[in-house]
Amino acid sequence: MTGLGHFVGLTAPLFLLVLFGYALSTFGRWPSAATDALTRFVFTVAMPALLFRLMSDFSRLPRVDARILVAYFGGCLAVYVLGRVVAAAAFRLDGVSQSVFGMGGIFSNNVLLGLPIAKVALGDAAMPGVSLILVFNSLVLWTLVTVSVEWARHRELSAAGLAKTVRGVIVNPIVASILVGTAWGFTGIALPAFADRTIALVADAGLPLSLIVLGMGLAHFGIRAGWRISGALAALKLIAQPAVVYGLALLVGLSSGDVAVVVLMAALPIGANVYLMARQFDALSGPIASGIVLTTILGAFTTPLALALAGAPVR
C-alpha cells in the first residue's frame, strides 16, 4: 500500500487542478470563449512545445520498445470487441452506436490528463513511450471507428473517409510536434540555449493549464443522460482496458517501466475525442458526455490504484 499512497500523493494535485478548472467555469462564470481559447493554446502551443523539446533531445532518451504498441493497441482492440458485444447484448444498440460505445471503452484522455500524470508520476524516462502511443493513437483509433461505422452503415469502406482521417492525424499539432522533434533529435544538433529556454517556459505552462482547461470543459457536460450506459463505459474504460493491457504487457515481456506506461495510458478516463465521434456519427452523445465526467471523477481514485497494482516504479 506504500506504492498506492505514493501515487495518490503525486496525482491528487493534478486532479485538484481539474476540479479548480471545473469550479472556474461553473461558479466563476468564465465565458465559453475563454475556455475555447485556453484549450486551443494548450493543444496548439503549450503541449506541442513540451513534446518538441523533449523529443529534440532524442539521442539522450531511453530507447523505446516497439512492443509497447502491441500491448497497448492489442488491448484496445480486445476491449473494443468486448465493448461492441456488451453494447449489443446488454443495450440492444445498433452497429453505429456499438462502434461509438466500444470507442468509449478504449479512447483515453491521453493529452490533457495523460501527459501531466506520466511526467509527474513516471518521469521523463517514460515520455518516449508515451509519445509513441500518442503518435499512433488517433490514427489507429479514429481509423478503427471510421471503418466500423462505415461498415455498419453501408457494408463497405470509404477510401475518402480513411484519407481524411489520415490527413487529420498528420496535421494534428500534438503528433506533428513529436515527429518534428524526433527528426530534430536525429540530427544531433542541440537547440540554442535561448530557444531551448523559451520553449521550456511555454512548455512548463502546458501541464497545469491542460488540467485546468480539462476541468473547464467538463463543466459543459452533464452526468444524467444514459447513466446505465455510462456506468458500463466506466467499467470498460477504468477496469477492463487497463487489466487487458497489463496482461498483454506481461505476455510480450515489457520492462516494469514500460508496463507502467501502457497501464497508465489505458487506465485514464475517456477522452473528449469520443464525444466528437458521438457528435459526428450522431450516436450516444448524452451517455458519452456523462461517461467522460464519470470516468474523470472516478479516475482520481482508480488511476493511482492502477499504477500501484501495475508495479510502477516509485520515484
GIGI-V409936 format. One record per backbone hydrogen bond with DSSP energy under -1.0 kcal/mol. NH is the residue of the N-H (numbers start at 0). CO is the residue of the C=O. Records with the same first field share a line. If there is no record, write none. Layout:
# GIGI-V409936
NH: CO, CO
This chain:
# GIGI-V409936
4: 0
5: 1
6: 2
7: 3
8: 4
9: 5
10: 6
11: 7
14: 10
15: 11
16: 12
17: 13
18: 14
19: 15
20: 16
21: 17
22: 18
23: 19
24: 20
25: 21
26: 22
27: 22
29: 23
33: 30
34: 30
35: 31
36: 32
37: 33
38: 34
39: 35
40: 36
41: 37
42: 38
43: 39
44: 40
45: 40
46: 41
48: 44
49: 45
50: 46
51: 47
52: 48
53: 49
54: 50
55: 51
56: 53
57: 54
59: 56
60: 57
67: 64
68: 65
70: 66
71: 67
72: 68
73: 69
74: 70
75: 71
76: 72
77: 73
78: 74
79: 75
80: 76
81: 77
82: 78
83: 79
84: 80
85: 81
86: 82
87: 83
88: 84
89: 85
92: 86
97: 93
98: 94
99: 95
100: 96
101: 97
102: 98
103: 99
105: 102
106: 102
108: 268
109: 107
113: 108
116: 112
117: 113
118: 114
119: 115
120: 116
121: 117
122: 117
125: 122
126: 123
129: 125
130: 126
131: 127
132: 128
133: 129
134: 130
135: 131
136: 132
139: 135
140: 136
141: 137
142: 138
143: 139
144: 140
145: 141
146: 142
147: 143
148: 144
149: 145
150: 146
151: 147
152: 148
153: 149
154: 150
161: 157
162: 158
163: 159
164: 160
165: 161
166: 162
167: 163
168: 164
169: 165
170: 166
175: 171
176: 172
177: 173
178: 174
179: 175
180: 176
181: 177
182: 178
183: 179
184: 180
185: 181
186: 183
187: 184
195: 191
196: 192
197: 193
198: 194
199: 195
200: 196
201: 197
202: 198
203: 199
208: 204
209: 205
210: 206
211: 207
212: 208
213: 209
214: 210
215: 211
216: 212
217: 213
218: 214
219: 216
220: 217
229: 225
230: 226
231: 227
232: 228
233: 229
234: 230
235: 231
236: 232
237: 233
238: 234
239: 234
240: 235
242: 238
243: 239
244: 240
245: 241
246: 242
247: 243
248: 244
249: 245
250: 246
251: 247
253: 248
258: 254
259: 255
260: 256
261: 257
262: 258
263: 259
264: 260
265: 261
266: 262
270: 106
273: 270
275: 271
276: 272
277: 273
278: 274
279: 275
280: 276
282: 277
287: 283
288: 284
289: 285
290: 286
291: 287
292: 288
293: 289
294: 290
295: 291
296: 292
297: 293
298: 294
300: 297
301: 297
302: 298
304: 300
305: 301
306: 302
307: 303
308: 304
309: 305
310: 307
311: 306
